[in-house]
Amino acid sequence: MYDYKFIRIDISKWNNNPKEDYREIIRREARDGWELVQIFAPSLAAAGFSKYFEIILKRKM
């Protein structure tokens, strides 16, 4: 059985870059035993661009 964690990263509307360093978040969470499952970016804004993406992590319970 797994425990799942979802971390939302907002994307700047000015330059379309993540507002946080997602690589560092993944590294930090991996040190705590979390494994990256997927990065999910829904198309929500105009022209099909996402306003955010989610890092999906899991670890054994």
Residue pairs with C-beta under 8 A, 6 or more apart in sequence:
1 60
1 61
2 58
2 59
2 60
2 61
3 58
3 59
3 60
3 61
4 37
4 56
4 57
4 58
5 29
5 34
5 56
5 57
5 58
5 59
6 54
6 55
6 56
6 57
7 25
7 29
7 54
7 55
7 57
8 52
8 53
8 54
9 18
9 19
9 20
9 22
9 25
9 52
9 53
9 54
9 55
10 18
10 19
10 20
10 51
10 52
11 17
11 18
11 19
11 49
11 50
11 51
11 52
11 53
12 18
12 19
13 45
13 51
16 49
18 53
22 39
22 53
22 55
25 55
26 36
26 55
26 57
29 36
29 55
29 57
30 36
33 59
34 57
34 58
34 59
35 57
35 58
35 59
36 55
36 56
36 57
37 56
37 57
37 58
38 56
39 53
39 54
39 55
39 56
40 53
40 54
40 56
41 50
41 52
41 53
41 54
42 50
42 52
42 53
43 49
43 50
44 50
44 51
44 52
45 51
